Structures are given as structure tokens and as C-alpha cells.
Amino acid sequence: MSVAVSFQHVCKDFGPVRVLHDISFDLVPGRVVGLLGENGAGKSTLMKILAGYEAISDGLLLIDGQPHQFSDSRAAEACGIVLIHQEFNLAEHLTIAQNMFLGHEKRCDWPRGWLLDDDAMRRDAAHYLQQVGLDLDPDTKVSQLIVAEKQLVEIARALSRQARLLIMDEPTAPLTSSETERLFAVMAQLKAAGTTILYISHKLDEVEHNTDEVIVMRDGRFITREPTEGLTRQQMANLMVGRDLSDMFPARQAPAAEAPVLLKVDNLCVPGWADGLSFEVRAGEILGFAGLVGAGRTESFEALFGLRARSAGAIFVHGKPVALRNPRDAMRHGMAYLSEDRKGKGLHVNLGLRENLTMSTIDRYARPWLDVNAEKQALVDAASAFNIRTRDLDSKARMLSGGNQQKLALAKYLHSDPQVVVLDEPTRGVDVGAKRDIYFLIHRLAAEGRAVIVISSELMELIGLCHRVAVMRNGRLQTTLGIEHLTEEELIAHATGTH
């Protein structure tokens, strides 16, 4: 069975602030609809209303012609509406099967339904895992999974709820190209069965190839609805931000031939992840790292900064050997690393913007008493320099949109004025406008004479930004390509071993 949805003049207030304004549109069964908008446009809030996580302040939500005000997500799931969150909603200490049926446990008929039917849940979990192409034992603990596998478990769990309307919020962010293609095949099967899919993504190529139509939101308002066929990615981006975004990447300037090598790594070995990794990056250079999920890129740089064990490797900063046992050692040597997991490892989302910005450099503001006024001024300066958009600088970091959280994380790690900057998936989950801001910021860092390393799964990002791109596969460096060889075909061929 399918489900039809109608938003009629829907508004949402958080205290005195109205974040959704008079939203009206319908969703018909068996369509894949792209929901587009910058971070903060109101997409996630509207979807949380539909999925039972938020209440409507004004207006109506009709499901199959009947008004609904869901009390919680279970009530929405009872109507076949399931939201796959952008941030994982999994219990790390439980198994895959336990996570998939958490709150929906199957019970044995005897005695009187008191006992859980673990065998049935394992069988069903295996079935849904197979649907999304994940070959894992349902008894595997979620804590043992990599990010891409956790995302596929989230999707399998949604399928187990017999979803008639499936909301996908940035579902492919952590997936490889093959896993992404598998997801698109699952979406096609669901669509053919009459399932409505709302697809939220900042990857406009995916929206272009996998949706029937797009709905654009901006500043909490419905802007337009257009058939996807006939819309270019550039037109989608312009509709999202309300202005022309033709210059997405800044013009590259090659680093000076005599520019000094700021970071050199020789024979870095990370048990289970990297073997014999060697590279160098010069002042004013942007060096990219490409590779499939599991290639060892993130793990190599975590080891470089003392976040995981390494068994071998020499590190030279400004030509001098250094011992980096932890991130504080790295910071003292003028290095900074922004993790791909901005909420888990980059920011303390329940702390304020000021505390997040200055925590790594607190010695600068505590001499010995904390100079709060100096911290506040530093935040004002950072908000201006990094274009951090917020209604209130005294708010918690969790109140920022994804793009503004990423800018805050960048401001935090650059606050120590590092000369070597490593950015791991710097634009994951941020909108096209914020991406452009971050690209120009990266260009500015290089123009200031810093050495910048960008780890990214978005090939066009690496091609548009970098002077050279190093490609890793199975823990080894395969090649390093200069600008003249930077094409998607070249990068994919080296990453997959088909070159």
C-alpha cells in the first residue's frame, strides 16, 4: 500500500522564532522527490514533523486525506512513514539485529510472549541486510562497523518497518560508489512497489539522476516545485541559494617552485590500515587524498596526529623530525586536523559557540583567570571571518545548521594559527552555498602560505580544489596525480586498481 501526504499552510515555531512559514505542497505515491535547500532552509524540521519528531505550530498535515498530528515517531511509523536520520541513531553496544528491532521486538508464542524470538529477528535482519547489499552477521556489534556499514544498517532497519513513505536525509554521504549504486537500486525497487521517497541531498548529481521532481525550500519557505528532467545542477544550486553560483571553485594559483616543504611523512605504517605511506606537501599547496572507503586515508592521518597507534614512520615539520604522540603535540608543532566526524570528534555540540572556539587554545584566555570578554570578541571575529550564520552567538553548537557547524569546527582548529592543516571530508553533509564558502576558505589558507591536505570522497571537489591528488588503495599509496591528470576517470581507475 502507498501513502499520500499533503502539507497545508504548515508553520513551525521554536519559542518566539518562526522557522517554517506557510508550507503547502502534496506528495503522491510512487515518486522519488528531491527536497533541496541550504542548511537552515527548514528541510529537516519539516521532515521531523512528517515523521513524528516535531509538532506543527499551525496548519494541517493530511495523510491519505485525514488530518494527523503524530505524538511520536512510533505513531508515524504505524502509518508507514519512516525517517532515516542524517546522524546515526544506533545503539553501539547492541548487535545489528537488536538495533533493527529495537522497540519492535519479535516475541515467541510460548510462554505467553514473554521471551524474545532472537532467531526470528536474526533471520529477518539477514533478509533486510541482503536487500541493501550488506554481507554481515546480524550478531555483529554495531560498534565494530565502519561508517558506511552503519548507514546501510539504518536503511535496512527502515525497510524492516515496511515503510510506505521513506525519508532519506543525506543517505550516501558515507557510502562508496558501489554501495551508493546498490542504494539507488533499492530505491528503484521501492518506487516500483509504490513507496514514496523523499530524498534530501546536497549531491546534486544524485538528485539529477534519481528523482522525478524537486521541491526547493529557502529560509523556511516553499520556493518552487519542478520536474527534475530539464533542470541542470547549476539551476538547482541557483534556486537553493537565490543567486548565481557559477564560480563554485576559486582560481588555483600554483605554489612557488622554491616553496618550502612544511610536512614530510616517510614510511608511515598503521597496523591494519596503512603500509609504507610517504608524501610531502609544500607551503601554499593543496594536496588531496582520494580512495574508496577502507583505503586507509582517515586512519593514516589519525595515526599521524597520535589518535591511533602507528608501528613505523618518520614525520618532518619544516624539515625537522618531530614526535607526535597526541593532537596537542601536533598543535605545538603548528599542525591541525579536522575529523570527518564533526559532531563526534570535532565539536562539543552541547557547549556554546564560544567554548567550542577557544577550548583548544584556552591558555591564551586564562592568565590565570578566564577572560570571557576576549573569548567573546574572538567569536565575533571568527563568525565574520568564517561566515558563521546564527541568530544568537550565545547559542549551543547543536543549534547551528550542518554547514555552520562545519565552519565553527574549521574556526576552532584554525584558531591556533597552524601552518599545516588537514581537513577530512570538509564539506560532508553541508549545502552548496556552505560548500562554496569552505572552498574559498581552503584557497585562502593556501594563499596565506599554509600547507593544506584535503581528504575527500567527492572527486569533483578534489579536482576543483587541489594542486595534486594522492590516491590510496588497500592501505597503500598508488600514485600522486598533478593538475594535468586530474580527471574522475583517472582517480577512479587508480582507486579501484583498474588502471
C-alpha positions as CSV (number, residue, x, y, z in Angstrom):
1,M,0.0,0.0,0.0
2,S,1.1,3.6,-0.6
3,V,0.6,6.8,1.2
4,A,-0.3,10.3,0.1
5,V,0.7,13.4,2.0
6,S,-0.5,16.9,2.0
7,F,1.1,19.9,3.8
8,Q,-1.5,22.7,4.1
9,H,-0.2,26.1,5.4
10,V,2.2,24.4,7.8
11,C,4.1,26.6,10.2
12,K,6.6,25.8,13.0
13,D,7.7,28.0,15.9
14,F,10.6,27.4,18.3
15,G,9.7,29.8,21.1
16,P,9.3,33.3,19.5
17,V,11.1,32.3,16.3
18,R,9.2,31.0,13.3
19,V,11.3,28.6,11.3
20,L,8.6,27.3,8.8
21,H,6.3,29.7,7.1
22,D,3.1,28.7,5.4
23,I,4.4,25.5,3.7
24,S,1.9,23.9,1.3
25,F,2.5,21.0,-1.2
26,D,1.4,17.4,-1.8
27,L,3.2,14.2,-2.2
28,V,1.8,11.4,-4.4
29,P,2.6,7.7,-4.1
30,G,5.3,6.0,-6.1
31,R,7.5,9.1,-6.7
32,V,11.1,10.0,-5.7
33,V,11.1,13.6,-4.7
34,G,14.3,15.6,-4.1
35,L,14.0,18.1,-1.2
36,L,16.6,20.8,-1.8
37,G,17.7,23.8,0.2
38,E,20.7,25.2,2.1
39,N,21.4,24.1,5.6
40,G,18.9,26.0,7.8
41,A,16.3,26.2,5.0
42,G,13.8,24.1,7.1
43,K,14.0,20.8,5.3
44,S,14.9,18.7,8.3
45,T,12.3,20.5,10.5
46,L,9.6,19.8,8.0
47,M,10.6,16.2,7.7
48,K,10.7,15.8,11.5
49,I,7.1,17.0,11.6
50,L,6.1,14.4,9.0
51,A,8.0,11.6,10.9
52,G,6.5,12.5,14.3
53,Y,9.6,14.1,15.9
54,E,8.2,17.6,16.0
55,A,4.6,19.1,16.4
56,I,3.0,21.5,14.0
57,S,2.5,25.0,15.4
58,D,-0.1,26.0,12.8
59,G,-1.6,24.4,9.6
60,L,-2.5,20.8,8.7
61,L,-0.8,17.6,7.8
62,L,-3.0,15.2,5.9
63,I,-2.2,11.5,5.5
64,D,-4.4,9.8,2.9
65,G,-6.8,12.7,3.2
66,Q,-7.1,12.6,7.0
67,P,-5.6,15.2,9.4
68,H,-2.7,13.8,11.6
69,Q,-0.7,15.2,14.4
70,F,1.8,12.5,15.3
71,S,2.6,12.2,19.0
72,D,6.0,10.5,18.3
73,S,7.9,8.6,15.6
74,R,6.2,5.3,16.5
75,A,2.8,6.8,15.6
76,A,4.3,7.9,12.2
77,E,5.8,4.5,11.7
78,A,2.4,3.0,12.3
79,C,1.3,4.9,9.2
80,G,4.3,3.7,7.3
81,I,6.3,6.9,7.5
82,V,10.0,6.3,8.4
83,L,12.9,8.8,8.6
84,I,16.5,7.7,8.1
85,H,18.4,10.4,10.1
86,Q,21.5,12.1,8.7
87,E,23.2,11.4,12.1
88,F,23.2,7.8,13.0
89,N,20.5,6.7,15.5
90,L,22.1,3.3,16.5
91,A,22.9,1.8,19.9
92,E,26.6,1.0,19.6
93,H,26.7,-1.8,22.2
94,L,23.9,-3.8,20.6
95,T,24.0,-6.1,17.6
96,I,22.8,-5.3,14.2
97,A,19.7,-7.5,14.7
98,Q,19.0,-5.9,18.1
99,N,19.2,-2.4,16.6
100,M,16.9,-3.3,13.7
101,F,14.2,-4.4,16.0
102,L,14.8,-2.1,19.0
103,G,11.3,-1.1,20.2
104,H,9.7,-3.5,17.7
105,E,11.0,-6.8,19.1
106,K,9.6,-10.1,17.9
107,R,8.4,-12.4,20.7
108,C,7.9,-16.2,21.0
109,D,4.4,-17.5,21.0
110,W,5.3,-19.6,24.1
111,P,5.3,-18.9,27.0
112,R,2.7,-16.1,26.6
113,G,5.0,-13.9,24.5
114,W,7.4,-13.3,27.5
115,L,10.6,-14.3,25.6
116,L,12.2,-12.6,22.7
117,D,12.4,-14.6,19.5
118,D,16.1,-13.9,18.7
119,D,16.2,-16.5,15.9
120,A,13.3,-14.8,14.0
121,M,14.9,-11.4,14.4
122,R,18.3,-12.6,13.2
123,R,16.6,-14.3,10.1
124,D,14.7,-11.1,9.3
125,A,17.7,-8.9,9.9
126,A,19.7,-11.0,7.5
127,H,17.0,-10.7,4.9
128,Y,17.0,-6.9,5.0
129,L,20.7,-6.7,5.2
130,Q,20.8,-8.7,2.0
131,Q,18.4,-6.2,0.4
132,V,20.8,-3.4,0.9
133,G,23.8,-5.5,-0.1
134,L,25.5,-5.7,3.3
135,D,27.1,-9.2,3.9
136,L,27.4,-9.1,7.7
137,D,26.4,-11.4,10.5
138,P,23.3,-10.0,12.3
139,D,25.0,-10.7,15.6
140,T,27.8,-8.3,14.8
141,K,28.0,-5.4,17.3
142,V,27.3,-2.0,15.7
143,S,30.4,-0.6,17.4
144,Q,32.5,-2.8,15.1
145,L,31.1,-1.4,11.9
146,I,32.7,1.4,9.8
147,V,30.6,4.5,9.0
148,A,29.4,3.2,5.6
149,E,28.1,-0.1,7.1
150,K,26.2,1.8,9.8
151,Q,24.5,3.8,7.2
152,L,23.4,0.6,5.4
153,V,22.1,-0.8,8.7
154,E,20.0,2.4,9.1
155,I,18.5,1.8,5.7
156,A,17.9,-1.9,6.3
157,R,16.1,-1.0,9.6
158,A,13.8,1.4,7.8
159,L,13.0,-1.3,5.3
160,S,12.1,-3.6,8.2
161,R,9.4,-1.2,9.3
162,Q,7.6,-1.8,6.0
163,A,7.9,1.9,5.1
164,R,5.3,3.3,2.7
165,L,6.9,6.8,2.7
166,L,10.7,6.8,3.3
167,I,12.6,10.0,4.1
168,M,16.3,9.8,3.4
169,D,18.5,12.6,4.8
170,E,21.9,12.6,3.1
171,P,21.9,8.8,2.8
172,T,25.0,8.4,0.6
173,A,27.4,10.7,2.5
174,P,29.5,7.8,3.9
175,L,29.0,5.3,1.1
176,T,31.4,4.2,-1.6
177,S,30.3,4.4,-5.3
178,S,29.3,0.7,-5.4
179,E,27.3,1.0,-2.1
180,T,25.7,4.1,-3.5
181,E,24.6,2.3,-6.7
182,R,23.2,-0.5,-4.6
183,L,21.1,2.0,-2.6
184,F,19.8,3.5,-5.8
185,A,18.8,0.1,-7.0
186,V,16.9,-0.5,-3.7
187,M,15.2,2.9,-4.2
188,A,14.1,1.9,-7.7
189,Q,12.5,-1.3,-6.3
190,L,10.7,0.6,-3.6
191,K,9.4,3.2,-6.1
192,A,8.1,0.4,-8.3
193,A,6.3,-1.1,-5.3
194,G,4.5,2.3,-4.8
195,T,6.7,3.7,-2.0
196,T,7.1,7.4,-1.8
197,I,10.7,8.5,-1.2
198,L,11.7,12.0,0.0
199,Y,15.4,12.4,-0.9
200,I,17.4,15.1,0.9
201,S,20.9,15.5,-0.5
202,H,23.4,18.2,-1.3
203,K,24.9,15.9,-4.0
204,L,23.1,17.4,-7.0
205,D,24.3,14.8,-9.4
206,E,22.4,12.2,-7.3
207,V,19.3,14.3,-7.3
208,E,19.6,14.8,-11.0
209,H,19.8,11.1,-11.8
210,N,17.4,9.6,-9.2
211,T,14.5,11.9,-8.6
212,D,11.3,12.5,-10.5
213,E,10.9,16.1,-9.3
214,V,12.5,18.5,-6.9
215,I,11.0,20.8,-4.2
216,V,13.1,23.8,-3.2
217,M,13.0,25.5,0.2
218,R,14.7,28.6,1.3
219,D,14.6,30.4,4.7
220,G,11.8,28.2,5.9
221,R,9.6,28.8,2.9
222,F,8.4,26.8,-0.1
223,I,10.1,28.3,-3.2
224,T,9.2,26.1,-6.2
225,R,8.5,22.6,-7.4
226,E,9.9,21.5,-10.7
227,P,10.3,18.3,-12.7
228,T,13.9,17.1,-12.4
229,E,14.1,16.4,-16.2
230,G,15.2,19.6,-17.8
231,L,16.8,21.1,-14.6
232,T,20.6,21.4,-14.6
233,R,22.6,21.1,-11.4
234,Q,23.6,24.7,-11.8
235,Q,19.9,25.7,-11.9
236,M,19.2,23.6,-8.8
237,A,22.1,25.3,-7.0
238,N,20.9,28.8,-8.0
239,L,17.3,28.0,-6.8
240,M,18.6,26.8,-3.5
241,V,20.6,30.0,-2.7
242,G,18.6,32.5,-4.7
243,R,21.7,33.8,-6.6
244,D,24.1,32.6,-9.3
245,L,26.8,30.2,-8.2
246,S,28.6,29.7,-11.4
247,D,32.1,30.2,-9.8
248,M,32.0,27.3,-7.3
249,F,35.7,26.9,-7.1
250,P,38.3,29.7,-6.8
251,A,41.0,30.0,-9.4
252,R,44.0,28.0,-8.4
253,Q,47.5,29.6,-8.0
254,A,50.4,27.2,-8.2
255,P,52.7,27.3,-5.1
256,A,56.1,28.8,-5.8
257,A,58.7,26.4,-7.0
258,E,61.0,27.3,-4.1
259,A,58.2,27.0,-1.5
260,P,59.5,25.0,1.5
261,V,58.2,21.6,2.4
262,L,56.2,22.1,5.5
263,L,55.2,18.5,6.2
264,K,57.1,15.3,5.1
265,V,55.9,11.8,6.1
266,D,58.2,8.8,5.4
267,N,57.1,5.2,5.6
268,L,54.1,5.6,7.8
269,C,52.7,2.2,8.9
270,V,49.4,1.9,10.7
271,P,48.6,-1.7,11.7
272,G,45.6,-3.0,9.7
273,W,45.2,0.2,7.7
274,A,48.4,1.6,6.1
275,D,51.7,0.3,4.9
276,G,54.7,2.4,3.9
277,L,52.8,5.7,3.2
278,S,55.2,8.5,2.2
279,F,54.3,12.0,0.9
280,E,55.2,15.7,1.3
281,V,53.3,19.0,1.0
282,R,54.7,22.5,0.4
283,A,53.7,25.9,1.6
284,G,50.8,27.2,-0.5
285,E,49.9,23.8,-1.8
286,I,46.6,21.9,-1.5
287,L,47.2,18.2,-1.6
288,G,44.2,15.9,-1.9
289,F,43.8,12.3,-0.8
290,A,41.4,10.1,-2.7
291,G,40.4,6.5,-2.3
292,L,37.5,4.2,-1.5
293,V,36.1,3.7,2.0
294,G,38.5,1.4,3.8
295,A,41.5,2.6,1.8
296,G,43.2,3.9,5.0
297,R,43.2,7.6,4.4
298,T,41.5,8.7,7.6
299,E,43.2,6.1,9.7
300,S,46.6,7.2,8.4
301,F,46.1,10.8,9.4
302,E,44.6,9.8,12.8
303,A,47.8,7.8,13.4
304,L,49.9,10.8,12.2
305,F,48.2,13.0,14.8
306,G,48.6,10.4,17.6
307,L,44.9,9.4,17.6
308,R,45.7,5.8,16.9
309,A,48.8,3.6,17.1
310,R,51.4,3.6,14.3
311,S,54.1,1.0,14.1
312,A,56.6,2.9,11.9
313,G,57.1,6.2,10.2
314,A,59.1,9.4,10.4
315,I,57.5,12.8,10.5
316,F,59.3,16.1,9.5
317,V,57.8,19.5,10.1
318,H,59.7,22.4,8.5
319,G,62.4,19.9,7.7
320,K,62.9,18.9,11.3
321,P,62.0,15.4,12.7
322,V,59.2,15.6,15.3
323,A,57.5,13.1,17.7
324,L,53.7,13.4,17.6
325,R,52.2,11.4,20.5
326,N,48.8,13.3,20.5
327,P,47.0,16.2,18.9
328,R,48.4,18.6,21.5
329,D,51.9,17.7,20.3
330,A,50.8,18.3,16.8
331,M,49.3,21.7,17.7
332,R,52.6,22.7,19.3
333,H,54.3,22.0,16.0
334,G,51.8,24.1,14.1
335,M,49.5,21.3,12.8
336,A,45.8,20.9,12.9
337,Y,43.4,18.0,12.0
338,L,39.7,18.4,11.4
339,S,38.0,15.0,11.8
340,E,35.4,13.7,9.3
341,D,33.0,13.2,12.3
342,R,32.4,16.9,13.3
343,K,29.8,16.1,15.9
344,G,31.6,13.1,17.5
345,K,35.2,14.3,17.3
346,G,35.1,17.9,16.0
347,L,32.7,19.8,18.3
348,H,31.1,19.5,21.7
349,V,27.6,20.2,20.4
350,N,26.1,20.8,23.8
351,L,28.5,23.6,24.6
352,G,28.3,27.1,23.3
353,L,30.0,28.5,20.3
354,R,32.5,30.5,22.4
355,E,33.5,27.5,24.4
356,N,34.0,25.4,21.2
357,L,36.0,28.0,19.5
358,T,38.5,28.6,22.3
359,M,38.8,25.2,24.1
360,S,41.9,24.1,22.2
361,T,43.7,27.4,22.9
362,I,42.3,28.1,26.4
363,D,45.8,29.0,27.7
364,R,45.5,32.2,25.6
365,Y,42.5,33.3,27.5
366,A,43.2,32.1,31.1
367,R,46.1,34.1,32.6
368,P,45.2,32.8,35.2
369,W,41.6,33.9,35.2
370,L,39.4,33.3,32.1
371,D,38.9,36.5,30.1
372,V,35.4,35.9,28.8
373,N,35.2,39.2,27.0
374,A,38.3,38.3,25.0
375,E,36.7,35.0,24.1
376,K,33.5,36.8,23.0
377,Q,35.5,39.1,20.8
378,A,37.3,36.1,19.3
379,L,34.0,34.5,18.5
380,V,32.7,37.7,16.9
381,D,35.8,37.9,14.7
382,A,35.5,34.2,13.8
383,A,31.8,34.5,12.9
384,S,32.8,37.3,10.5
385,A,35.9,35.6,9.0
386,F,34.2,32.2,8.5
387,N,30.7,33.5,7.7
388,I,29.1,31.6,10.6
389,R,25.4,32.4,10.4
390,T,23.5,32.3,13.7
391,R,20.7,34.3,15.3
392,D,22.5,34.2,18.6
393,L,26.2,33.9,19.3
394,D,25.3,32.7,22.8
395,S,23.5,29.6,21.5
396,K,24.7,26.0,21.7
397,A,26.6,24.5,18.8
398,R,23.8,22.0,18.2
399,M,21.5,24.8,17.2
400,L,23.6,25.6,14.2
401,S,22.9,24.1,10.8
402,G,25.3,21.5,9.4
403,G,27.2,23.9,7.3
404,N,27.6,26.4,10.1
405,Q,28.7,23.7,12.5
406,Q,31.4,22.8,10.0
407,K,32.5,26.4,9.7
408,L,32.7,26.6,13.5
409,A,34.8,23.4,13.6
410,L,37.1,25.0,11.0
411,A,37.4,28.2,13.0
412,K,38.2,26.1,16.1
413,Y,41.0,24.2,14.6
414,L,42.4,27.2,12.8
415,H,42.3,29.3,15.9
416,S,45.8,28.1,16.9
417,D,47.1,29.5,13.6
418,P,48.5,26.2,12.3
419,Q,50.8,26.1,9.3
420,V,49.8,22.5,8.3
421,V,46.1,21.9,8.0
422,V,44.5,18.5,7.4
423,L,40.7,18.6,6.6
424,D,38.9,15.2,6.5
425,E,35.7,15.4,4.4
426,P,35.4,19.1,5.0
427,T,32.1,19.5,3.1
428,R,30.3,16.3,4.1
429,G,26.6,17.0,4.7
430,V,26.7,20.7,4.0
431,D,24.8,22.6,1.4
432,V,26.0,24.0,-1.9
433,G,26.3,27.6,-0.5
434,A,28.4,26.5,2.5
435,K,30.5,24.3,0.3
436,R,31.5,27.3,-1.8
437,D,32.3,29.2,1.3
438,I,34.6,26.4,2.5
439,Y,36.3,26.0,-0.9
440,F,37.2,29.7,-0.9
441,L,38.4,29.4,2.8
442,I,40.7,26.5,1.8
443,H,42.0,28.5,-1.1
444,R,42.6,31.4,1.3
445,L,44.6,29.1,3.7
446,A,46.9,28.1,0.9
447,A,47.3,31.6,-0.4
448,E,48.4,32.6,3.1
449,G,51.3,30.1,2.7
450,R,49.9,27.2,4.7
451,A,50.1,23.6,3.6
452,V,46.6,22.1,3.2
453,I,45.7,18.5,2.9
454,V,42.1,17.6,1.9
455,I,40.7,14.1,2.3
456,S,37.5,13.8,0.3
457,S,35.2,11.2,-1.2
458,E,33.9,13.8,-3.7
459,L,36.1,13.5,-6.7
460,M,35.0,16.8,-8.3
461,E,35.9,18.5,-5.0
462,L,39.4,17.2,-5.2
463,I,39.7,18.0,-8.9
464,G,38.4,21.6,-8.4
465,L,40.5,22.4,-5.4
466,C,43.8,20.6,-5.4
467,H,47.2,21.1,-7.0
468,R,48.0,17.3,-6.6
469,V,45.9,14.3,-5.5
470,A,47.4,11.2,-3.8
471,V,45.3,8.1,-4.4
472,M,45.3,5.3,-1.8
473,R,44.0,1.7,-2.2
474,N,44.2,-1.1,0.4
475,G,46.4,1.0,2.7
476,R,49.0,1.8,0.1
477,L,49.7,4.9,-1.9
478,Q,49.1,4.1,-5.6
479,T,50.0,7.3,-7.3
480,T,50.1,11.1,-7.0
481,L,48.5,13.0,-9.9
482,G,49.2,16.5,-10.9
483,I,46.6,19.0,-12.2
484,E,47.1,17.9,-15.8
485,H,46.0,14.4,-14.9
486,L,43.1,15.2,-12.5
487,T,40.0,13.6,-14.1
488,E,37.3,11.4,-12.5
489,E,38.3,8.5,-14.7
490,E,42.0,8.6,-13.7
491,L,41.1,8.9,-10.0
492,I,38.6,6.0,-10.1
493,A,40.9,3.8,-12.1
494,H,43.7,4.2,-9.5
495,A,41.4,3.9,-6.5
496,T,39.9,0.6,-7.8
497,G,43.1,-0.9,-9.2
498,T,41.8,-0.9,-12.8
499,H,44.4,1.5,-14.2
